[in-house]
Amino acid sequence: MVDASRVALLGNSAGGNLVATLSMLLAFTTGPNATFREGLPDNFHQVAQVMLYPSIDTGLPYKTRFERTSPEVQAQSLPVSIAQLMEDAYLPLYIDRSCIFVRPMLLEDELLRSLTLPSALIITAGMDCLATEAELYAAKLAKGGVRVALQDYPLAKHGFSHHKKGPDFRPADVEDCWKRVSDQLQAAFS
């Protein structure tokens, strides 16, 4: 049975974008965006948001985000052609990419301070061009009063938390990552 009073959202990559945007939507208790809470149980309460190497600045073309990183990080990041194809599938051309529910980085400080967002765990991979935007988003949330834990794995690549073998498998990083996720959820559910 689901306990609606203790809900956590977790997502990686584009799923991290979904976690950020859904957490924002759920934080609106008045106004037109509050309609997203309709149908939820009266005791609904989101207690945590967990984002693994999230794509937070998604409305900005991946190529732009890729090019603002070092050549070393570019060499380890998802290739532009593949990532852009995935983002175009995620965000069809008719979507307004400047909306905060697509591009959470555009969330204004004043609006952020007016929302009550749950604590956040943001995990980044140092060899991923998305790390910088995730770190900036963590700083934005913290400035807005959200309790944020940020953990970077400097030598990890995008998707590292799901590697089980191969040259990109870093067992210590994977184990530590999932321990942090587990600890975050355990604390949030207590």
C-alpha positions, 0 to 999 in steps of 0.5 A, spaced: 500 500 500 502 506 498 503 512 503 501 518 500 503 522 506 511 520 504 512 520 497 519 521 494 520 522 486 527 519 483 529 520 476 536 519 472 538 524 466 531 526 463 528 523 469 531 527 473 528 533 469 521 530 470 523 529 478 525 537 478 519 539 474 513 535 477 516 537 484 515 544 482 508 543 479 506 539 486 509 545 490 503 550 487 497 550 492 494 556 489 493 558 482 492 555 476 498 550 477 494 547 483 490 543 479 495 538 478 494 537 485 487 535 484 485 528 485 491 527 490 489 524 497 488 530 502 494 527 506 499 527 500 506 530 501 512 529 497 518 528 502 524 528 497 526 529 490 532 525 488 536 526 481 541 522 478 545 526 473 539 530 471 538 534 465 536 540 468 537 546 463 533 541 457 530 547 453 537 549 451 540 545 446 544 539 448 550 542 443 550 548 447 551 545 454 556 540 451 560 546 448 561 549 454 565 544 458 572 542 457 574 537 451 576 532 457 569 532 459 566 532 452 570 526 450 566 522 455 559 525 455 554 523 450 555 525 443 551 531 441 547 527 435 545 522 440 543 526 446 540 531 441 535 526 438 533 523 445 532 530 447 528 532 441 524 525 442 523 528 449 521 535 447 517 535 441 518 541 436 511 545 438 513 545 446 515 551 449 522 550 451 523 556 455 517 554 460 520 552 467 516 546 467 521 544 461 527 548 463 527 548 471 534 552 471 529 558 469 525 558 475 526 565 478 528 566 485 522 569 488 517 564 485 522 559 488 522 562 495 514 562 495 514 554 494 515 549 499 519 544 495 522 537 499 529 536 500 533 534 494 539 529 493 542 531 486 548 526 484 552 528 478 558 525 474 564 529 473 565 526 466 558 528 464 557 535 461 550 535 465 554 536 471 555 543 471 547 545 470 545 540 476 550 543 480 547 550 478 540 548 480 543 545 487 545 552 488 539 555 486 535 550 490 539 551 496 539 559 495 531 558 495 531 555 502 531 547 499 535 543 503 540 540 498 545 534 498 550 534 492 554 529 491 559 529 485 563 523 482 569 526 479 571 520 474 564 517 473 560 518 466 553 519 465 549 513 466 554 510 471 549 508 477 546 503 472 553 500 470 554 493 472 561 491 468 565 494 463 570 499 462 566 505 465 564 500 471 566 504 477 564 499 483 565 504 489 562 510 485 556 505 484 555 503 491 556 509 494 551 512 489 546 507 491 547 508 499 546 515 498 540 514 495 538 509 500 540 514 506 536 520 503 530 516 502 530 512 509 531 519 512 525 522 508 521 517 510 522 517 517 
